[in-house]
Amino acid sequence: MIEQQIRCPMCGTKARLEEYENDMYIDRIKKRIKFKMISYSCDGKNRSCFDSFTTTESDTIVVNRINKEIRSEQRKSKIKKYVP
């Protein structure tokens, strides 16, 4: 399970988990897919760091979501081709 809040690795202040929609074109299926990204946003007032960052866990979740959408689009394409 992914933590809702963690410490920012750059400045040490609280960072909260945020989820937002993103899209990308996948050449393999020749389509644009939509998926939900997750990253941590730093709450630090004196930012000596970036506004947001990811962890290996959040990256893994996003990659799994992207792969799921690709498989879904591939299935839809096969179903459309198989109309008897």
N, C-alpha and C positions, 0 to 999 in steps of 0.2 A: 504494500500500500504506500502511496506517495504522500509525503508530508505536505500539509497545507501551508505551513510557514517554516522557513529555515533561516539561518544566519547567512548574510551575504558573504561570500568568500573574499571579496575585495575590501569592504569597509567594516564588516562585522555587524551592521544593523539588520533589522528584521526584513525579510523578503517574503512576499506572499505569492502563492500560486495563482496564476491567471490562465484562463482558457479563452481562446478566440478562434474564429474561423479563418481559414486560409485556403488558397487554391494553387494548383500548379498544373502545367501541361505535362502529360506523360507521353513521350514519343512512342513507347512500346505499344500503347493502345490507341494512340492518335486522338486523345481526348484530354480535356481539362477536368480534373477531379477536385472536389471540395473535401476538406477534412478539418478537424479541430486540433489546433496547436496548443501546447501548454508550455509555459515558461514561468520563471520567478521574476517578480518585479521588486526592486530594492526600494525601501521606504526612506532611505537616508536623505537627510536634508543637505548636508555637505557631501555631495557625491564625489568621491574620488574614484568611483567605479562606473561601470556601464549601467544603464537604466534597467536592463533585464538580462537574465542568463538562464541557461538550461543545465540540467544534470544528466548523468548517463541514464538514470531511470526515466526522466521525462522524455529524453531523446528516444529511448526504446519504445515507450508508449506511442509517440508520434509516428515512428517508423512502422509499428504494427498497424496503426490506423490507416496509414497510407497504403500499405500492402493489402489491407482488407478492402479498401475502396477499389484498388486495381483489380483484385480478384472478382469483386462484385460487377464491375464494368465488363470484365472479360466474360463472365457468365451471361450477362444480359446480351452481349454481342452474339454469343453462341446460340442462345435461345432464339434470337431474331433470325439467325441464319437457318435454323431448323424448322421453319414453318412449312408443313407438308402441303 
